[in-house]
Amino acid sequence: MKKLYTVLISCICFLLVYAAAGAQNWKELATPQKGTKWVRPSQGTPAQPVWGHSKGLQVGLSPFPGPRGLLRIYTPYLGHKEAEVMNFIAFEPIVKGDSHRGLSELEMSKLDNQRGKRFWSANDSLSTTPVPENAPATGIIEKTGGTETLTVYIFSEPFDNGATVYTRLRFYEHQPYEVEITTYAAPGSRALEHFIVTATMGNYARLRNLYLQPGTVSPQKLWPDYREDGFTPHAHFSQSSFIKDRNGRAYFIAAPDEKNPSEAIYANGTNDHWKYYGQKATQYWYSSHYSEKMEGLVNGRYTYWASQSPIPEGIAYENFELKAPFAQGNTYVFGVSPLAADKFVKNIKNKRK
């Protein structure tokens, strides 16, 4: 009985700490440490959870602005303000015997009954117990294959379908516009069919051109008559259609089709947070492992999420992802390059290790 009482008190204290952390405004937290190469959370004080390149792509977690259950992708090198999200990445595991995805952004938390699964960070793969959002891990700086890297692990509370997953984020000093995302099932998880990490907010940049070996593909070609306020069905593209570099690495690439997205004219009532500003960029995925069953998937929207506001110039891609059979340690790379898409494609076709 005494042991049960102790456990109960510990759980109550843990939830109180979580509630306090969640209520704290991100601007009240200690700003990150910025070195010549890396951005990492400050230590010894409630801190903002953000990691990445000092002059490149960075990844943050709640309580930064935005829904819970999502990685925040920051691209300050495009002229974006602090905490301005370029894209979000959700965790969407599918367990064996089921076709439905777990949805990290939309499922209710079992920790506090709020929408969005709780994510937390750690410096190793063993930290399966949740910690407060305002106590982020430092990340580990080390040499990996002769290259300096910054590594941090991101955990999620269990999903409603029984999946329990985590990822390893790794930044390489010579790849300032990328983050490597390695996917794992945690002990006790139901067996996984897939663990999809999906970029969920292509409508912000209004991604409209997919760059594939046969040529570009637009959402207008895929869904010419779609005018509803939900998501289109997914379109699927085999890895064989991806653009490859000279080492055989296959890229799934999307970019805006507008010359200057910041000059768009928006419908009355469109929320300001949808209005793009800053430099145009090219977004992409590639994977370090090859699978004949790997696909690139996109869906589209005609109106911005949770609104009736039509997207300027019509339908655009929203979710943008790679999908492959799950294996422990599958690795995916997400990048946001400041290069124009045509130049980016030309560069990767000529790229050697």
GITA-V553525 format. One record per residue. N is the residue number from 1. SS is DSSP state (2 for helix, 1 for strand, 0 for the rest). PHI is phi in degrees with one decimal (none if undefined). BURIAL is I if it has 9 or more other C-alpha atoms within 8 Angstrom, else O. Layout:
# GITA-V553525
N:SS:PHI:BURIAL  N:SS:PHI:BURIAL
This chain:
# GITA-V553525
1:0:none:O  2:2:-62.3:O  3:2:-63.6:O  4:2:-62.2:O  5:2:-61.9:O  6:2:-62.7:O  7:2:-62.8:O  8:2:-62.5:O  9:2:-62.6:O  10:2:-61.4:O  11:2:-65.1:O  12:2:-63.3:O  13:2:-62.4:O  14:2:-62.1:O  15:2:-66.4:I  16:2:-65.4:O  17:2:-62.4:I  18:2:-63.0:I  19:2:-62.8:I  20:2:-64.3:O  21:2:-64.4:I  22:2:-67.6:I  23:2:-79.6:O  24:0:-75.5:I  25:0:-68.6:O  26:2:-61.2:I  27:2:-71.8:O  28:2:-84.7:O  29:0:-84.9:I  30:1:-61.4:I  31:0:-70.9:O  32:0:-70.4:I  33:1:-79.0:O  34:1:-120.0:I  35:0:-99.9:O  36:0:-71.3:O  37:0:-112.6:I  38:1:-123.5:I  39:1:-111.1:I  40:1:-142.3:I  41:0:-62.3:I  42:0:-67.0:I  43:0:-119.1:O  44:0:81.2:O  45:0:-158.3:O  46:0:-52.7:I  47:1:-133.9:I  48:0:-74.0:I  49:0:-86.5:I  50:1:-149.6:I  51:1:-139.5:I  52:1:147.8:I  53:1:-84.5:I  54:0:-59.1:I  55:0:-117.6:O  56:0:-146.8:I  57:0:-70.8:I  58:1:-133.1:I  59:1:-125.0:I  60:1:-125.9:I  61:0:-126.4:I  62:0:-55.6:I  63:0:-91.9:I  64:0:-56.6:I  65:0:-55.4:O  66:0:123.3:O  67:0:-63.6:O  68:0:-73.4:I  69:0:71.9:I  70:1:-142.8:I  71:1:-78.4:I  72:1:-99.1:I  73:1:-101.6:I  74:1:-108.6:I  75:0:-133.7:I  76:2:-61.5:I  77:2:-68.8:O  78:2:-93.3:I  79:0:89.8:I  80:0:-88.4:I  81:0:-74.3:O  82:0:-56.2:O  83:0:66.4:O  84:0:-83.7:O  85:1:-83.3:I  86:1:-83.6:I  87:1:-159.4:I  88:1:-113.3:I  89:1:-124.6:I  90:1:-101.8:I  91:1:-97.1:I  92:1:-137.6:I  93:1:-79.7:I  94:1:-120.9:I  95:1:-86.6:I  96:0:-61.3:I  97:0:85.7:O  98:0:-140.6:O  99:0:-104.2:O  100:0:-87.1:O  101:0:-84.4:O  102:0:-70.5:I  103:0:-127.0:I  104:0:-62.4:I  105:0:-77.5:I  106:0:-104.4:I  107:0:-70.8:I  108:1:-77.8:I  109:0:-76.4:I  110:0:-81.8:O  111:0:-82.2:O  112:0:-143.3:O  113:0:60.8:O  114:0:-106.6:O  115:1:-72.5:I  116:0:101.4:I  117:0:-66.5:I  118:0:-74.6:I  119:1:-106.5:I  120:1:-147.0:I  121:1:-115.4:I  122:1:-156.1:I  123:0:-92.7:I  124:0:-148.2:O  125:0:-91.5:O  126:0:-104.7:O  127:0:-87.5:O  128:0:-83.0:O  129:0:-88.3:O  130:0:-59.3:O  131:0:-125.2:O  132:0:-60.7:I  133:0:-62.1:I  134:0:-91.5:I  135:0:-124.9:I  136:0:-72.0:I  137:0:-70.7:I  138:0:-71.0:I  139:0:83.9:I  140:1:-112.8:I  141:1:-98.4:O  142:1:-158.2:O  143:1:-94.4:O  144:1:-125.4:O  145:0:59.9:O  146:0:83.8:O  147:1:-114.2:I  148:1:-70.6:I  149:1:-133.8:I  150:1:-119.9:I  151:1:-127.2:I  152:1:-144.7:I  153:1:-101.8:I  154:1:-119.2:I  155:1:-105.7:I  156:1:-126.7:I  157:0:-65.2:I  158:0:-59.1:I  159:0:-89.2:I  160:0:-63.7:O  161:0:-86.0:O  162:0:94.1:I  163:0:-76.6:I  164:0:-129.2:I  165:1:-134.6:I  166:1:-151.0:I  167:1:-132.8:I  168:1:-110.7:I  169:1:-97.7:I  170:1:-135.9:I  171:1:-111.6:I  172:1:-107.2:I  173:0:-58.8:I  174:0:-91.4:O  175:0:-125.7:O  176:0:-69.5:I  177:0:-110.5:I  178:1:-134.0:I  179:1:-133.1:I  180:1:-90.8:I  181:1:-120.3:I  182:1:-104.9:I  183:1:-107.8:I  184:1:-141.2:I  185:1:-94.1:I  186:0:-81.6:O  187:0:-55.1:O  188:0:90.5:O  189:0:-70.0:I  190:0:-63.8:I  191:0:-60.8:O  192:1:-103.7:I  193:1:-87.1:I  194:1:-147.1:I  195:1:-132.3:I  196:1:-92.4:I  197:1:-108.8:I  198:1:-115.4:I  199:1:-78.5:I  200:0:-104.1:I  201:0:-130.4:I  202:2:-64.8:I  203:2:-65.8:I  204:2:-62.2:I  205:2:-84.0:I  206:0:56.2:I  207:1:-68.9:I  208:1:-132.9:I  209:1:-118.5:I  210:1:-93.1:I  211:1:-103.5:I  212:1:-126.5:I  213:0:-54.8:O  214:0:-72.5:O  215:1:139.4:O  216:1:-81.5:O  217:1:-128.7:I  218:0:-106.2:I  219:2:-65.9:I  220:2:-63.1:I  221:2:-73.4:O  222:2:-76.7:O  223:0:-134.3:O  224:0:-64.4:O  225:0:-108.7:O  226:0:-76.9:O  227:0:-136.9:O  228:0:-87.0:O  229:0:-106.2:I  230:0:-112.0:O  231:1:-96.2:O  232:0:-71.9:I  233:0:-62.2:O  234:0:-69.3:O  235:1:-102.0:O  236:1:-114.8:O  237:1:-133.3:O  238:1:-71.9:I  239:2:-61.2:I  240:2:-65.5:O  241:2:-90.8:I  242:0:-72.3:I  243:1:-79.9:I  244:1:-114.9:I  245:0:-85.4:I  246:0:-73.4:I  247:0:-98.2:O  248:0:90.6:O  249:0:-68.8:I  250:1:-104.0:I  251:1:-108.7:I  252:1:-108.8:I  253:1:-124.2:I  254:1:-138.6:I  255:1:-153.5:I  256:1:-67.0:I  257:0:-104.5:O  258:0:-84.5:O  259:0:-64.9:O  260:0:-142.4:O  261:2:-58.5:I  262:2:-71.2:O  263:2:-99.3:O  264:0:-64.0:O  265:0:-104.8:O  266:0:-102.5:O  267:0:-67.1:I  268:0:-56.3:O  269:0:91.8:O  270:0:-67.9:O  271:0:-62.3:O  272:2:-59.7:O  273:2:-69.2:O  274:2:-89.5:O  275:0:-84.5:I  276:0:-72.2:I  277:0:-142.6:O  278:0:92.7:O  279:0:-70.4:O  280:0:-70.3:I  281:0:-146.0:I  282:1:-111.6:I  283:1:-106.0:I  284:1:-159.3:I  285:1:-125.6:I  286:1:-151.6:I  287:1:-128.6:I  288:0:-83.8:O  289:0:-114.0:O  290:0:-104.6:O  291:0:-142.1:O  292:0:-62.7:O  293:0:-92.8:O  294:0:-69.0:I  295:1:-129.8:I  296:1:-103.4:I  297:1:-122.4:I  298:1:-138.4:I  299:1:-128.8:I  300:1:-134.6:I  301:1:-136.6:I  302:0:-96.4:I  303:1:-117.6:I  304:0:-66.1:I  305:0:-51.6:O  306:0:57.9:O  307:0:-151.3:O  308:0:-104.0:O  309:0:-76.0:I  310:1:-68.4:I  311:0:-76.9:I  312:0:-53.8:O  313:0:72.3:O  314:0:99.8:O  315:0:-58.1:I  316:1:-137.7:I  317:1:-68.4:I  318:1:-115.0:I  319:1:-80.1:I  320:1:-145.9:I  321:1:-156.8:I  322:1:-107.7:I  323:1:-132.8:I  324:0:-144.3:I  325:0:-55.9:I  326:0:-71.6:I  327:0:-143.2:O  328:0:-56.9:O  329:0:90.4:O  330:1:-56.9:I  331:1:-123.1:I  332:1:-128.5:I  333:1:-119.3:I  334:1:-112.7:I  335:1:-138.4:I  336:1:-132.8:I  337:1:-94.9:I  338:0:-74.5:I  339:0:-73.2:O  340:0:-61.5:I  341:2:-58.6:I  342:2:-61.0:O  343:2:-70.8:O  344:2:-61.2:I  345:2:-61.7:I  346:2:-61.1:O  347:2:-65.2:O  348:2:-72.2:I  349:2:-65.4:I  350:0:-98.8:O  351:0:-77.9:I  352:0:-122.1:O  353:0:-65.1:O
